[in-house]
């Protein structure tokens, strides 16, 4: 039998011996050298930190290393790079960088007759999610993954914090697909992560051309549910220029639950139900960035059946180690 020592157990053992050693330092300083309370406290605390900190730093970097996904190139797939115009400023084109990945088996691609558009999260790039989309390219799906403005090779297109523009960019990518001779007859599926989920819901829900929408870790009401009580997240957003208090009209366009509710008022019941049935929502219960209330509000306004919902207990906002579950679903 193999006994696996978890990181939390290692941390507990380290703290136990670290506290004993710090107490020893305190005892030596107080009883042998006769130092008062404050110097004893400072010296023992410093000792604790000197011993503990290197281990914590090592574990943090070890997590980043072992949890990484290496870049992959599949021999049975072909990758094509495209640039899609989204803006024209002073006669200068602003173009989003995309990759199109598809199987070399043309018969397989024709039989599947589908394209999946991937909208990544705030700090990702078009390659970041290849561990999700490459399996689908081997099944015959054509994959279109793109760098949102302000990221990757679309860095000069605009600010990544300009979420309204990211929604508009997604709509223009849909339009580009509909005008492309090789792609315009394919069934369209859209998958969005975090801010990418906001983009596909707000930019694609009312578009009947889309066959499926999968929104992972999506916010529901932007202004109400932005994680303002998470100091680290809010400081990060502030430094990156994310608008923390949008105006009412902006918030309407950035909030899937509000926007979808508005659409509902202007559609016949049958049309509304057809639009809703295309949506699959996925969320983690322990998501600290976009909390579960967002999933519940979006699911409620869409009146989604259970088969169109997937809730995972662990994984956080990034769905770390949930890759197989998400691809399978």
Secondary structure, DSSP 8 states (H G I E B T S, - for coil): ------HHHHHHHHHHHHHHHHHHHHHIIIIIS---HHHHHHHHHHHHHHHHHHHHHHHHHHHHHHT-------TTEEEEEEEEEEEEETTEEEEEEEEEEEES-HHHHHHH-EEEEEE--TT--TTTTHHHHHHHHHTT-EEEEE--TTSGGGGGGS-TT-HHHHHHHHHHHHHHHHH-TTTTTSEEEEEEETHHHHHHHHHHTT-TTEEEEEEES--SSHHHHS-TT-HHHHHHHHHTT--SS--HHHHHHH-HHHHHHHHHHTS-HHHHHHHHTTEEEEEETT-SSS-HHHHHHHHHHHT--GGGEEEESS-TTTTTT-HHHHHH-
